[in-house]
Amino acid sequence: MPLPADFYWTTRSASLPDEALTVIACDAVWIVSLSQRINDDIWIASLDRHRNGPGGPSRRCTSYEQGRAGAELWVVRHEVRLREDVAAINRWREAVRANRLAKAGMPPPFGWMG
């Protein structure tokens, strides 16, 4: 299933262009990230990555392909809320970019971002 417009798969780092596509982002905001555990090779999907930051809630995947397919379905189901979240993050980022002092008086949309 294709991702909605403006959502895209990318790598976890621009300096690793040959790495597997493991992040769904929208406007440079990470929405979902997939990672593979080293000890047992199980794939894990971190959903709502933008809300919870690293170490947030996650789900096990039976494979990389299944994790990608499940993440895409999840994004489609939650598209409206995800777009609202990304817009809130971008408004906060713009305000802070415009005036660094605004960061002290303007709480981020999601607590872990501060």
N, C-alpha and C positions, 0 to 999 in steps of 0.2 A: 504494500500500500504506500503510495507516495505521501510525503509529508506536506502539510499545508504550506501555502506561499509564505516566504520569509523564514521558515524553519529549515535547517540544513544540517547534514552530518559533517563533522570535521574531526581533526585529530586533537589530542589533548594539548599539543604544542605546535606552533607554527614551525619550530625548528626540527620537528620530526615528521616531515611531509610523507614519508613512506610507511609510517605507522598505520595500523588499522583505524578506520573511522569509528571512534568510540564516544563522541559527544554530539548530542543534538543541541544546537544553539539557535537563538533568534536575536538578531541585532547584537551579536557578540555576548549575549547572556546565556550561560550554560543552563539548560533545562533538564537534560538527562545525561548521565555519564555511565558508561559501561566499563567495568574493569575485570581483570581475570586474576583470581587469587593464585599466588605462587605455589602454595603447598599442595593444592588439589586440582588446580586448573579450572575451577568452577567460575563461571561468569556471573557477575553481580551487576544489577541495574540500580543506580541511584536516581530515583524519581524526585521531581521538585527540587533539583539540585540548587536552584537559585533561591529557594525559600529556606533550605536547611543547611546549606554549605556542605563542606566535606564531612563525612561521617554521619550523615542524616539517614533516614529510613531507606532500606534497600530491599530488593527482591532477587532471589536466585533465578538463574536462567539455565536451561538444559544445554544450551550452546550459544555461541556468538550470534549465529543466524536467528535463533529463536529470541534472543535478547533484543536484537535489532527490530525484528518484526513486532514484538510486544511493546517496545518503546514507541515505535511509530503509531501503533494503535492507540496507545495511551495519550500521545500528543494530540491526535485527531479528536479523541473524546474530550479532552480538557482545553482545546484550542482557545476558546473565548477567555477563560480565566488566565491562561498562560500569557495571552496578549496583554491583558490588563496588568498582570504582574510585571512584564517586561516594560510596559509604558511607565509604571510607577518607579521602577529602578532607573530608567533613563531620565525621568524628571529629576530624581534625586541626584544622579550623576551630573546632569547639566547645572543644577543649582550649585553644587560643590565646585564644579569646574569654573563657574562664573565668579564665585567668591569662596575661597577656601575657608574663611571664617564661618560660613553658613553651616559647615559640617558640625560645628559645636552645638548649634541651636536647632538643627534640623535632623531628627532621627531618621536613619535609613528605613526603607520599607520593610526590611526583614532584619531582625536583630543581629544576626551573625556578621552582617556586612560592615558594621561600625568600626 
